[in-house]
Amino acid sequence: MRVFLFLLLVLFAPPVLAGGPQLGFSERQRPDGLGFDYLFSDTGRGEPRHLAFVLPTATVRGGAGSYGIAGHYDPAAVTARVRAAVEPAARALGDDVQAAVKASRGGYELSVRVTGRRPRLGEVMAELKRVAAKAEADYLAEVYLRPLRVREVVPDYGRLAARFVEPVRPVAEALAAALPATAAERERLALALAFIQSIPYDTETAARRENGYVVPPMMLVQNKGACDSKSVTLASLLGTLLPGRPAAVILVPEHAFLGVALPALPGERTLDFEGRTYVLMEPVGPAQLPVGRLSDHSTRDLARLSGVTVLPVPPSP
């Protein structure tokens, strides 16, 4: 039995529409961490918005690997994990069972031999396939990957969003401080969305080439991000700005955007999933599309439904 998987990264050139580009950006090393200073267009207020915050040095220490996130499917690591599970399981099934797990291109190969009664081979193979599948699934979960379709895995964007609520909390607190304490949920959401949309778009950062996925702190450090990193970062910010509000990263072919379980206003784009209605939005930019509006490309892909994957954000740790 051979198993092959490859990582599918969500890459999509954003629509070229008029929007609110980033008006200013700077970073400065400080004793307490890395200081960020932004000036961006806030369409809700109709004028530039200034935002400043500090992220601790430990938060911006490196890319996905420094957080224990694989970012890509590693056949060698998967093979080693599966072998470590299968070999003792085979021994436990009896002296007549021999099993081997070998690395193959893009995955692993499991071979099983049973001496004696032939009907037992099917039983043994079924059990060892189950053991191998569980070992692989456990490994993927540990490194924040998840199966998407046959032979495809993606970063587990929902779990990643929950993972980074705390690291980007200073950003969320700075956004909250820019608004009155009585600001409604939609005001906080609109400001966070405008901020993320204003960050320049990029698909080929060094961190992406190395790890396959750019985590939210590094996206801020690099001051550029693709649709997946921007959607996850916005979801992480909302863990502080809209506590208790469910969110989901939504994948369509070659693109990602965000949904938040809010009461929908007339005309807003929504998606129903597992008993929740998510109001949809486009964090990618550069167009500052408001909450509840998608690009024409996303609208067409969403209408097809067959290629839509919804990854709910679990409660943050």
C-alpha positions as CSV (number, residue, x, y, z in Angstrom):
1,M,0.0,0.0,0.0
2,R,1.4,3.4,-1.0
3,V,0.2,6.7,0.4
4,F,1.0,9.9,-1.4
5,L,0.2,13.4,-0.2
6,F,1.2,16.9,-1.2
7,L,0.6,20.3,0.3
8,L,-1.8,22.6,-1.3
9,L,-1.1,26.2,-0.6
10,V,-3.8,28.8,-1.1
11,L,-2.5,31.3,-3.5
12,F,-4.6,33.8,-5.5
13,A,-3.8,37.2,-7.1
14,P,-6.1,39.7,-5.5
15,P,-8.6,41.6,-7.6
16,V,-7.1,44.8,-9.0
17,L,-9.6,47.3,-7.6
18,A,-9.5,50.7,-6.1
19,G,-8.9,50.5,-2.4
20,G,-7.2,51.9,0.6
21,P,-3.5,51.0,0.3
22,Q,-1.1,51.2,3.3
23,L,0.0,54.8,3.7
24,G,3.0,54.2,6.0
25,F,4.9,51.5,7.8
26,S,8.0,51.3,10.0
27,E,9.6,48.9,12.4
28,R,12.0,49.7,15.2
29,Q,13.8,47.5,17.7
30,R,13.0,48.4,21.3
31,P,14.2,47.1,24.6
32,D,10.8,45.4,25.1
33,G,10.5,44.0,21.6
34,L,9.8,45.1,18.0
35,G,7.8,48.3,17.6
36,F,5.4,48.6,14.7
37,D,4.0,51.9,13.3
38,Y,1.3,51.9,10.6
39,L,-0.7,54.5,8.8
40,F,-3.6,53.1,6.8
41,S,-6.9,54.1,5.2
42,D,-9.9,53.5,7.3
43,T,-12.9,53.6,4.9
44,G,-15.3,53.5,7.8
45,R,-14.0,56.8,9.1
46,G,-13.0,58.2,5.7
47,E,-9.5,59.3,6.8
48,P,-6.1,57.8,7.6
49,R,-5.8,55.8,10.8
50,H,-2.6,55.5,12.9
51,L,-1.8,52.3,14.7
52,A,1.3,51.5,16.9
53,F,2.1,48.5,19.0
54,V,5.0,46.3,20.2
55,L,5.4,42.6,19.8
56,P,7.8,40.9,22.3
57,T,11.0,39.5,20.8
58,A,9.9,36.0,21.5
59,T,6.8,36.5,19.4
60,V,8.7,37.5,16.3
61,R,11.5,35.0,16.8
62,G,11.1,33.2,13.5
63,G,8.8,31.4,11.0
64,A,6.4,28.5,11.2
65,G,9.1,26.0,12.3
66,S,9.9,28.0,15.5
67,Y,6.3,27.5,16.6
68,G,6.3,23.8,15.9
69,I,4.3,24.2,12.7
70,A,5.5,22.2,9.7
71,G,3.9,24.3,7.0
72,H,4.5,21.5,4.6
73,Y,4.1,17.8,4.3
74,D,7.4,16.0,5.1
75,P,7.3,12.4,3.8
76,A,10.4,11.4,5.8
77,A,8.9,12.6,9.0
78,V,5.5,10.9,8.3
79,T,7.3,7.7,7.3
80,A,9.2,7.6,10.6
81,R,6.1,8.2,12.6
82,V,4.1,5.5,10.8
83,R,7.0,3.0,11.1
84,A,7.3,3.7,14.9
85,A,3.6,2.8,15.2
86,V,3.3,-0.1,12.8
87,E,6.3,-2.2,13.8
88,P,5.3,-2.8,17.4
89,A,1.7,-3.3,16.3
90,A,2.8,-5.9,13.9
91,R,4.8,-7.7,16.6
92,A,1.8,-7.7,18.9
93,L,-0.3,-9.5,16.2
94,G,2.0,-12.5,16.3
95,D,5.2,-14.1,15.2
96,D,3.7,-14.9,11.8
97,V,3.3,-11.2,10.9
98,Q,6.0,-9.1,9.2
99,A,5.5,-5.5,8.3
100,A,7.7,-2.9,6.8
101,V,7.2,0.9,6.2
102,K,9.4,2.5,3.6
103,A,9.6,6.1,2.3
104,S,8.4,6.6,-1.2
105,R,8.1,9.6,-3.4
106,G,5.6,11.9,-1.7
107,G,4.5,9.5,1.0
108,Y,5.2,6.1,2.4
109,E,4.7,2.4,1.5
110,L,3.3,-0.2,3.9
111,S,4.0,-3.9,3.1
112,V,2.7,-6.8,5.1
113,R,3.5,-10.5,5.0
114,V,1.7,-13.2,7.0
115,T,2.9,-16.8,7.0
116,G,0.2,-19.5,7.4
117,R,-3.5,-19.0,6.9
118,R,-4.3,-16.7,4.0
119,P,-7.5,-15.3,5.4
120,R,-5.6,-13.8,8.3
121,L,-3.7,-11.6,5.9
122,G,-6.7,-9.4,5.2
123,E,-7.4,-9.0,8.9
124,V,-3.8,-8.1,9.6
125,M,-3.6,-5.7,6.7
126,A,-6.7,-3.9,7.8
127,E,-5.5,-3.5,11.3
128,L,-2.0,-2.2,10.3
129,K,-3.6,0.2,7.8
130,R,-5.7,1.6,10.6
131,V,-2.6,2.0,12.8
132,A,-0.7,3.7,10.0
133,A,-3.6,6.1,9.2
134,K,-3.9,7.1,12.9
135,A,-0.2,7.7,13.2
136,E,-0.2,9.9,10.1
137,A,-3.3,11.8,11.3
138,D,-1.7,12.4,14.7
139,Y,1.5,13.7,13.1
140,L,-0.5,16.0,10.8
141,A,-2.4,17.4,13.8
142,E,0.7,18.0,15.8
143,V,2.3,20.1,13.0
144,Y,-1.0,22.0,12.1
145,L,-1.7,20.2,8.8
146,R,-5.0,18.6,7.8
147,P,-6.2,16.5,4.9
148,L,-8.2,18.5,2.3
149,R,-9.0,16.0,-0.5
150,V,-7.4,12.8,-1.7
151,R,-3.6,13.2,-1.8
152,E,-3.8,16.8,-0.6
153,V,-3.2,18.5,2.7
154,V,-3.4,22.1,3.8
155,P,-2.3,24.1,6.8
156,D,-5.0,23.7,9.5
157,Y,-6.0,27.4,9.2
158,G,-8.8,27.2,11.8
159,R,-6.5,25.8,14.5
160,L,-3.7,28.2,13.4
161,A,-6.0,31.1,14.0
162,A,-6.7,29.9,17.5
163,R,-3.0,29.3,18.1
164,F,-2.1,32.9,17.4
165,V,-4.7,34.8,19.3
166,E,-2.3,35.3,22.2
167,P,0.8,36.2,20.2
168,V,-1.0,39.0,18.3
169,R,-3.1,40.2,21.2
170,P,-1.0,43.5,21.4
171,V,-2.2,44.3,17.9
172,A,-5.8,43.6,18.8
173,E,-5.5,45.8,21.9
174,A,-4.1,48.6,19.8
175,L,-7.0,48.4,17.4
176,A,-9.5,48.4,20.3
177,A,-7.8,51.4,21.9
178,A,-8.2,53.3,18.6
179,L,-12.0,53.1,19.1
180,P,-14.3,54.3,21.9
181,A,-14.8,51.8,24.6
182,T,-18.5,51.7,23.6
183,A,-17.7,50.7,20.0
184,A,-19.9,48.0,18.7
185,E,-18.7,44.7,17.5
186,R,-19.1,45.7,13.8
187,E,-17.0,48.8,14.4
188,R,-14.1,46.7,15.8
189,L,-14.5,44.2,13.0
190,A,-14.5,46.8,10.3
191,L,-11.3,48.5,11.7
192,A,-9.5,45.2,12.0
193,L,-10.5,44.2,8.4
194,A,-9.4,47.6,7.0
195,F,-6.0,47.2,8.8
196,I,-5.4,43.7,7.4
197,Q,-6.5,44.7,3.9
198,S,-4.1,47.5,3.9
199,I,-1.0,45.3,4.4
200,P,0.6,44.7,1.0
201,Y,-0.2,41.4,-0.8
202,D,2.5,38.8,-1.4
203,T,2.7,35.2,-2.4
204,E,6.4,34.6,-2.5
205,T,7.9,35.7,0.8
206,A,11.0,33.9,2.0
207,A,9.1,32.3,4.9
208,R,6.5,30.9,2.5
209,R,9.2,29.4,0.3
210,E,10.9,27.9,3.3
211,N,7.9,26.7,5.3
212,G,4.9,26.9,3.0
213,Y,2.9,29.2,5.3
214,V,3.6,32.5,6.9
215,V,2.5,32.8,10.5
216,P,0.7,36.0,11.7
217,P,3.7,37.5,13.6
218,M,6.0,37.0,10.6
219,M,3.4,38.4,8.2
220,L,3.5,41.6,10.3
221,V,7.3,41.6,10.4
222,Q,7.5,41.2,6.6
223,N,4.6,43.6,6.1
224,K,3.2,41.5,3.3
225,G,1.0,38.4,3.2
226,A,-1.2,36.2,1.0
227,C,-4.9,35.5,1.4
228,D,-4.4,32.6,3.8
229,S,-2.0,34.4,6.1
230,K,-4.2,37.5,6.1
231,S,-7.4,35.5,6.8
232,V,-5.7,33.7,9.7
233,T,-4.3,36.9,11.1
234,L,-7.7,38.6,11.1
235,A,-9.3,35.6,12.7
236,S,-6.6,35.7,15.5
237,L,-7.2,39.4,16.1
238,L,-11.0,38.7,16.4
239,G,-10.3,36.2,19.2
240,T,-9.6,39.4,21.3
241,L,-11.8,42.0,19.6
242,L,-14.9,39.8,19.3
243,P,-14.5,37.2,22.0
244,G,-17.0,34.4,21.8
245,R,-17.9,35.1,18.2
246,P,-17.3,32.0,16.1
247,A,-15.2,32.5,12.9
248,A,-14.1,30.2,10.1
249,V,-11.5,30.3,7.4
250,I,-13.1,29.5,4.1
251,L,-11.2,27.9,1.2
252,V,-12.3,28.1,-2.4
253,P,-10.0,27.1,-5.3
254,E,-6.8,29.0,-5.0
255,H,-8.2,31.5,-2.5
256,A,-9.1,32.0,1.2
257,F,-11.4,34.4,3.0
258,L,-13.1,34.7,6.4
259,G,-16.5,34.2,7.9
260,V,-17.7,35.5,11.2
261,A,-21.0,34.4,12.9
262,L,-22.7,37.7,13.2
263,P,-26.3,38.6,12.5
264,A,-26.3,39.4,8.8
265,L,-27.4,42.8,7.4
266,P,-29.5,43.0,4.3
267,G,-27.5,42.3,1.1
268,E,-24.5,40.8,2.9
269,R,-22.9,37.6,1.6
270,T,-23.3,34.7,4.1
271,L,-22.5,31.0,4.3
272,D,-24.4,28.5,6.4
273,F,-22.3,25.7,7.9
274,E,-23.1,23.3,10.8
275,G,-26.0,25.4,12.1
276,R,-24.2,28.7,12.0
277,T,-24.5,31.6,9.5
278,Y,-21.2,33.2,8.7
279,V,-21.0,36.8,7.4
280,L,-18.2,36.7,4.8
281,M,-15.4,39.2,4.1
282,E,-12.2,39.5,2.1
283,P,-9.1,40.2,4.2
284,V,-6.7,39.9,1.2
285,G,-7.0,43.5,-0.1
286,P,-5.9,45.7,-1.7
287,A,-9.5,46.7,-2.2
288,Q,-11.2,47.6,1.1
289,L,-14.3,45.6,0.5
290,P,-16.6,46.0,3.6
291,V,-17.8,43.3,5.9
292,G,-20.4,41.2,4.0
293,R,-19.0,41.7,0.5
294,L,-16.8,39.4,-1.6
295,S,-14.9,39.9,-4.8
296,D,-16.6,38.6,-8.0
297,H,-14.1,35.8,-8.1
298,S,-14.9,34.6,-4.6
299,T,-18.6,35.0,-5.3
300,R,-18.5,32.8,-8.4
301,D,-16.4,30.1,-6.6
302,L,-18.7,30.1,-3.6
303,A,-21.7,29.6,-5.8
304,R,-20.2,26.4,-7.1
305,L,-20.0,25.0,-3.5
306,S,-18.2,21.8,-4.7
307,G,-14.7,23.3,-4.0
308,V,-15.6,25.1,-0.8
309,T,-14.0,24.0,2.5
310,V,-15.0,25.5,5.8
311,L,-12.4,25.4,8.6
312,P,-14.0,26.7,11.9
313,V,-11.7,28.4,14.4
314,P,-11.8,26.5,17.7
315,P,-11.8,28.4,21.0
316,S,-8.3,29.7,21.6
317,P,-6.2,27.8,24.2
